Amino acid sequence: MSTLAPLHLADMASPALSPDDSSLSAAVSVSPSDSENLSPDELELLNKLEEQNRLLEADSKSLRSVSGSCRTSVTSPGPPPLDQDSWELWGRIVTHWEEWTRRKEKLLKELIRKGIPHHFRAIVWQMLCNATDMPVKKQYADLLKMSSPCEKLIRRDIARTYPEHDFFRGQDSLGQEGLFNVMKAYSLIDREVGYCQGSAFIVGLLLMQMPEEEAFCVFVRLMQEYRLRELFKPSMAELGLCIYQLEYMLQDQLPELNLHFRSHCFHTSMYASSWFLTLFLTTFPLPIATRVFDIFIYEGLEVIFRVGMALLTVNQTELMQLDMEGMSQYFQKVIPHQFDSCPDKLILKAYQVKYNPKRMKRLEKEYAAIKSKEMEEQIEIKRLRTENRLLKQRIETLEKVRPNSPPQASHPLFLSLLPSPTFLYRRCKDGRLASMLHTVPIRSMQPRRPCFSLLG
């Protein structure tokens, strides 16, 4: 048997493809080391599957084209049925899942990168994230009977989730009701996160593929095991880390574009935050975004970094010619539709991006150290502000001792209330912290000439 060669770091140095390249011959190659493991029939099945997925992606007249025959839009005839070979191949994968994940992992990875057929997405997504038999599924019905403090917020936002999609159109639609139920149930089992608007797009995509209970289980697993929970916490600390890591990749691989962004104050968070919070579901049309999600659910956030850098690489020349407003419009209107005709080019380009997991781990530690130092500075600033406030209170007390004249330096009450000469500066060696407090140091007092200063 023969298989598709996995993409290695050596492949990343190959020339970049632009969105209008006419050939994808480099996308498929046979590894000599794997040719002994797969038969020619298996390779033929893979080629047929690739062609079948290309036909499915071409049916972009309706967003419902990826959601299965039972939810196909009336404005579209729906996706064509899978051919017999594709049914047999993915049927074998699902039936012998443990064998494929243990012995044919490279082949499975290549198949997923080519796109999971929509008929199999529901079961494959559940199996990929180990959500097929979760105890929390039994709690779902009971959770729906409870009330959540996030209900009003969820109701307000669900109408904004896939507003042009037939499944979610209308206040009483099945999509909106299912979305409300899943988001409410999750807000009850995870009080710290509660509800975050970006997560609704992920749940909405799951509901297009599977019933509520299964979508709930998959979403819980994604939150727990795929860094999403950290992304959606109120502090959004994980989002800051992702932006920090992406900025490093941009500076390292596209330094000229990075300087252009900086010169126009076009911060990474302005265009990339939604990439991580919604996994490109609010960036690309649904057929392309679903292809990215296929890979995400198998490989994690790495694919978000790869696709993001691929977009920046492809569009570097055009972005370099735009100002801040022009770049913002370009990200919103041009980039999302560049790969509508062939998502495979986007995936190919993404896996030509240099991605070093070890370096990303080091960046994670660097970011944690930076945030820790910032936290220490904030604590010190808070402490100094407290001391500043106490000093003001002491001075006000001194002023009340003799209203018509300042207290003498030898006055017992004055001496008892006056802080030590090094009061605010004894531990504040950082001049920047002192300047932030607008603190004026107390001057030394001359005999028989009482003198003290008020804080600014």
C-alpha positions in Angstrom: 0.0 0.0 0.0 1.0 3.6 -0.5 0.2 6.8 1.3 0.5 10.6 1.2 3.7 11.9 2.7 3.5 13.8 5.9 4.7 17.4 5.8 8.1 17.8 7.6 10.1 20.9 8.5 12.2 20.3 5.3 9.1 21.0 3.3 8.6 24.4 4.9 11.4 26.0 2.9 9.7 25.3 -0.4 8.4 28.4 -2.4 5.1 29.8 -1.3 2.0 29.4 -3.4 -0.2 32.4 -4.0 -4.0 32.0 -4.0 -4.1 32.0 -7.8 -1.6 29.3 -8.5 -3.1 26.8 -10.9 -1.5 23.6 -9.7 -1.6 21.6 -6.5 0.8 18.9 -7.7 3.1 19.6 -4.7 0.2 18.9 -2.3 0.4 15.2 -2.8 3.6 13.1 -2.8 4.3 9.5 -1.9 6.9 8.8 0.7 9.2 6.0 -0.2 9.3 4.8 3.4 5.5 4.5 3.4 5.0 2.9 0.0 5.6 -0.5 1.4 2.7 -0.2 3.9 -0.2 0.8 1.6 -1.5 -0.8 -1.5 -2.1 1.0 -4.9 -5.8 0.5 -4.2 -5.5 2.5 -1.0 -3.7 5.4 -2.8 -6.4 5.4 -5.5 -9.1 5.7 -2.8 -7.3 8.7 -1.3 -7.1 10.4 -4.7 -10.8 9.8 -5.2 -11.6 11.1 -1.8 -9.6 14.3 -2.5 -11.6 14.8 -5.7 -14.9 14.1 -3.9 -14.0 16.7 -1.2 -13.2 19.2 -3.9 -16.7 18.8 -5.3 -18.2 19.2 -1.9 -16.3 22.4 -1.3 -17.4 23.8 -4.7 -21.0 23.7 -3.6 -20.8 27.1 -1.8 -24.2 28.5 -2.8 -25.5 27.8 0.7 -23.8 27.7 4.1 -25.9 24.6 4.8 -23.8 22.6 2.4 -21.6 21.3 5.2 -24.2 20.5 7.7 -25.7 17.2 6.4 -28.7 16.3 4.3 -31.2 16.7 7.1 -30.3 20.4 7.4 -29.8 21.3 3.8 -31.0 24.7 2.7 -34.0 24.8 0.4 -32.1 27.2 -1.8 -29.4 24.6 -2.5 -29.7 21.0 -3.8 -27.2 20.1 -1.1 -23.9 18.3 -1.4 -23.6 15.3 -3.7 -23.5 11.9 -2.0 -20.2 10.3 -1.3 -19.0 7.7 -3.8 -18.7 4.1 -2.7 -14.9 4.2 -2.3 -15.1 7.1 0.1 -17.8 5.5 2.1 -15.8 2.3 2.4 -12.6 4.1 3.3 -14.1 6.3 6.1 -16.3 3.4 7.2 -13.2 1.3 7.8 -11.6 4.2 9.7 -14.5 4.6 12.0 -15.0 0.9 12.5 -11.3 0.2 13.2 -10.6 3.6 14.9 -8.1 2.3 17.5 -6.0 0.5 14.8 -5.9 3.7 12.6 -4.9 6.0 15.5 -2.2 3.5 16.6 -0.8 2.1 13.4 -1.8 4.5 10.6 -1.6 7.8 12.3 0.3 9.5 9.5 -2.2 8.4 6.9 -5.1 9.5 9.2 -3.5 12.9 9.6 -3.2 13.4 5.9 -6.8 12.3 5.3 -8.0 14.8 7.9 -5.9 17.6 6.4 -7.7 16.9 3.1 -11.0 17.3 4.8 -13.4 14.9 6.7 -16.5 14.2 4.5 -19.5 15.9 6.0 -21.3 12.6 6.4 -18.7 11.4 8.8 -17.8 14.7 10.7 -20.1 14.1 13.6 -18.7 10.8 14.6 -15.1 11.5 13.7 -15.0 14.8 15.6 -16.4 13.0 18.7 -13.8 10.2 18.3 -10.9 12.6 17.7 -11.5 14.4 21.0 -12.6 11.4 23.0 -16.1 12.7 23.6 -18.1 9.7 22.6 -18.8 8.5 26.2 -18.5 11.4 28.7 -20.3 11.3 32.1 -21.3 14.9 31.7 -23.7 13.8 28.9 -26.0 12.3 31.6 -26.2 15.7 33.3 -27.3 17.6 30.2 -31.1 17.2 30.7 -30.9 18.2 34.4 -28.8 21.3 33.5 -31.4 22.5 31.1 -34.0 22.6 34.0 -31.7 24.9 36.0 -31.4 28.7 35.6 -28.1 30.4 34.7 -27.0 34.0 35.5 -25.8 34.2 31.9 -29.2 33.5 30.3 -30.0 37.1 29.3 -26.5 37.6 27.8 -26.8 34.4 25.8 -30.2 35.3 24.5 -28.9 38.6 23.4 -26.0 37.2 21.5 -27.4 34.1 19.8 -29.1 36.2 17.2 -25.7 37.4 16.2 -24.3 33.9 15.7 -24.4 32.9 12.0 -27.2 35.4 11.3 -27.3 34.5 7.6 -27.5 30.8 8.2 -30.9 29.3 7.7 -30.5 26.9 10.7 -30.1 29.9 13.0 -32.4 32.3 11.4 -35.4 33.3 13.5 -35.9 33.6 17.2 -37.7 30.2 17.4 -35.4 28.4 15.0 -34.0 25.0 16.1 -30.5 26.4 15.8 -31.0 29.3 18.2 -32.8 27.1 20.7 -30.1 24.4 20.6 -27.4 27.1 20.8 -29.0 28.6 23.9 -29.3 25.2 25.6 -25.7 24.2 25.1 -24.3 27.6 26.1 -26.5 27.7 29.2 -25.6 24.2 30.2 -21.9 25.0 29.9 -22.2 28.2 31.9 -23.6 26.1 34.8 -20.8 23.5 34.9 -18.1 26.1 34.5 -19.0 29.2 36.6 -15.6 30.8 36.2 -15.9 31.0 32.4 -19.6 31.3 32.3 -20.4 32.5 28.8 -18.2 34.2 26.2 -19.5 35.4 22.9 -16.8 33.9 20.7 -17.6 30.4 22.0 -21.1 30.5 20.5 -19.7 30.2 17.0 -17.8 27.0 17.9 -21.0 25.5 19.4 -23.0 26.6 16.4 -20.7 24.7 14.1 -21.0 21.6 16.3 -24.8 21.8 16.2 -24.7 21.8 12.4 -23.2 18.4 12.6 -24.7 16.6 15.6 -27.5 16.7 18.2 -27.3 19.0 21.3 -26.1 16.4 23.8 -23.2 15.3 21.5 -22.4 19.0 20.7 -22.3 19.7 24.4 -19.9 16.9 25.2 -17.6 17.8 22.3 -17.6 21.5 23.5 -16.8 20.5 27.0 -13.8 18.4 25.8 -12.6 21.2 23.6 -12.7 23.7 26.5 -10.9 21.3 28.8 -8.2 19.8 26.5 -7.6 22.3 23.7 -6.7 25.5 25.6 -10.1 27.1 24.8 -11.1 27.4 28.4 -8.0 29.6 29.1 -8.9 31.6 26.0 -12.4 32.3 27.3 -11.6 33.1 30.9 -12.5 36.7 31.9 -8.8 37.6 32.0 -8.2 36.1 28.6 -4.6 35.4 29.6 -4.3 32.7 27.0 -5.3 35.0 24.2 -2.5 37.4 25.3 -0.1 34.4 25.0 -1.3 33.5 21.6 -0.9 37.0 20.3 2.6 37.2 21.9 3.6 33.9 20.1 2.1 35.1 16.8 4.0 38.4 17.0 7.2 36.5 17.4 6.5 34.4 14.3 5.7 37.5 12.4 8.8 39.3 13.5 10.9 36.2 12.7 9.5 35.2 9.4 8.1 38.5 8.0 10.2 41.2 9.5 9.3 43.9 6.9 5.6 43.4 7.3 6.1 43.5 11.1 7.8 46.9 10.9 5.1 48.1 8.6 2.4 47.1 11.1 4.3 48.8 13.9 4.9 52.0 12.0 1.1 52.3 11.5 0.3 51.2 15.1 -1.6 48.2 13.6 -1.4 45.8 16.6 -1.6 42.1 16.2 -4.7 41.8 18.4 -6.6 44.1 16.0 -6.8 41.4 13.3 -5.8 38.1 15.0 -7.9 38.0 18.2 -10.9 36.6 16.3 -8.7 34.0 14.7 -8.0 32.4 18.1 -11.3 33.1 19.8 -13.5 31.7 16.9 -11.0 29.5 15.2 -11.5 31.4 11.9 -15.2 30.7 12.0 -15.9 34.4 11.7 -13.2 34.9 9.1 -13.7 32.4 6.4 -16.9 31.1 4.7 -18.1 28.1 6.5 -16.8 25.4 4.0 -13.2 26.7 4.5 -13.6 27.3 8.2 -14.8 23.8 8.7 -11.7 22.4 6.9 -9.6 24.4 9.4 -11.7 23.0 12.3 -11.2 19.4 11.0 -7.5 19.9 11.5 -7.8 21.9 14.8 -9.7 19.1 16.5 -6.9 16.7 15.6 -3.8 18.9 15.9 -4.9 21.7 18.2 -4.1 25.5 18.0 -1.0 24.9 15.9 -3.1 25.0 12.8 -4.5 28.5 13.8 -0.9 29.8 13.9 -0.1 28.2 10.6 -3.2 29.4 8.8 -2.7 32.9 10.2 0.9 33.1 9.1 0.0 31.7 5.7 -2.5 34.5 5.2 0.1 37.1 6.2 2.7 35.6 3.9 0.4 35.5 0.9 -0.8 39.1 1.4 2.4 40.7 2.5 3.0 42.7 -0.7 -0.5 44.2 -0.7 -0.6 44.9 3.0 2.8 46.8 2.7 1.1 49.4 0.5 -1.8 50.2 2.8 -2.3 52.4 5.8 -4.0 51.4 9.0 -7.6 51.9 7.7 -6.7 50.2 4.4 -5.2 47.2 6.2 -8.3 46.9 8.4 -10.6 46.8 5.4 -8.3 44.4 3.6 -8.5 41.9 6.5 -12.3 42.2 6.6 -13.2 42.1 2.9 -10.4 40.6 0.8 -8.6 38.0 2.8 -11.6 35.9 3.8 -12.5 35.0 0.2 -9.1 34.4 -1.4 -9.3 30.7 -1.1 -13.0 30.1 -1.8 -12.4 28.2 -5.0 -9.8 25.9 -3.5 -9.3 25.5 0.2 -6.5 22.9 -0.4 -4.2 25.7 -1.4 -4.7 27.4 1.9 -4.0 24.1 3.8 -0.9 23.5 1.7 0.4 27.0 2.3 -0.2 26.7 6.0 2.0 23.6 6.3 4.8 25.4 4.5 5.0 27.8 7.5 7.9 27.3 9.9 6.5 26.2 13.3 8.8 25.2 16.1 6.9 23.6 19.1 9.9 23.9 21.4 10.3 27.6 20.6 6.6 28.1 21.3 7.1 26.5 24.7 10.0 28.8 25.4 7.8 31.8 24.4 5.2 30.6 26.8 7.6 30.7 29.7 8.9 34.1 28.6 5.4 35.5 28.5 4.6 34.0 32.0 7.7 35.7 33.4 6.7 39.0 31.9 3.2 38.8 33.3 4.5 37.8 36.7 6.8 40.8 36.7 3.9 43.1 35.7 1.8 41.6 38.5 4.6 42.3 41.1 4.7 45.9 39.9 1.0 46.3 40.2 1.1 45.0 43.7 3.9 47.4 44.6 2.0 50.3 43.0 -1.1 49.4 45.0 1.0 49.3 48.2 2.5 52.7 47.5 -0.8 54.2 46.8 -2.1 52.9 50.1 0.8 54.4 51.9 0.2 57.6 50.0 -3.4 57.7 51.1 -2.4 57.1 54.7 0.1 59.9 54.6 -2.5 62.3 53.3 -4.8 61.3 56.2 -2.0 62.0 58.7 -1.3 65.4 57.3 -5.0 66.3 57.5 -4.9 65.3 61.1 -1.9 67.5 61.7 -3.7 70.4 60.1 -6.6 70.1 62.5 -4.3 70.4 65.6 -3.9 74.2 65.3 -6.2 75.5 62.5 -4.8 79.1 62.5 -1.1 78.2 62.5 1.0 75.2 61.4 2.2 72.9 64.1 5.6 73.3 65.5 8.2 70.8 64.7 8.6 70.0 68.4 4.9 69.4 68.9 4.4 65.9 70.4 1.4 65.0 68.2 3.3 66.2 65.1 6.3 64.0 65.9 4.1 61.0 66.6 2.3 61.3 63.3 5.1 62.2 61.0 6.5 59.2 59.1 10.1 58.3 58.8 12.2 60.5 56.5 12.5 57.7 53.9 8.7 57.0 54.0 7.6 56.3 50.4 11.1 55.9 49.0 12.6 53.4 51.4 11.6 50.4 49.2 10.7 52.1 46.0 13.9 52.0 44.0 12.1 52.1 40.7 11.8 55.8 39.8 9.0 54.9 37.4 6.8 53.6 40.1 7.4 56.7 42.2 6.5 59.0 39.3 3.3 57.1 38.7 2.2 57.9 42.2 3.0 61.6 41.7 4.6 61.6 45.2 6.5 64.5 46.6 9.1 63.5 49.2 9.0 65.2 52.7 11.7 67.7 53.1 13.9 67.8 56.2 12.8 70.3 58.9 14.9 73.1 60.1 14.8 73.9 63.9 12.1 76.4 64.9 10.9 76.5 61.3 8.2 73.9 60.8 8.0 72.7 57.3 6.3 69.8 55.6 4.9 69.2 52.2 1.6 67.9 50.9 1.4 65.1 48.4 0.4 66.0 44.8 
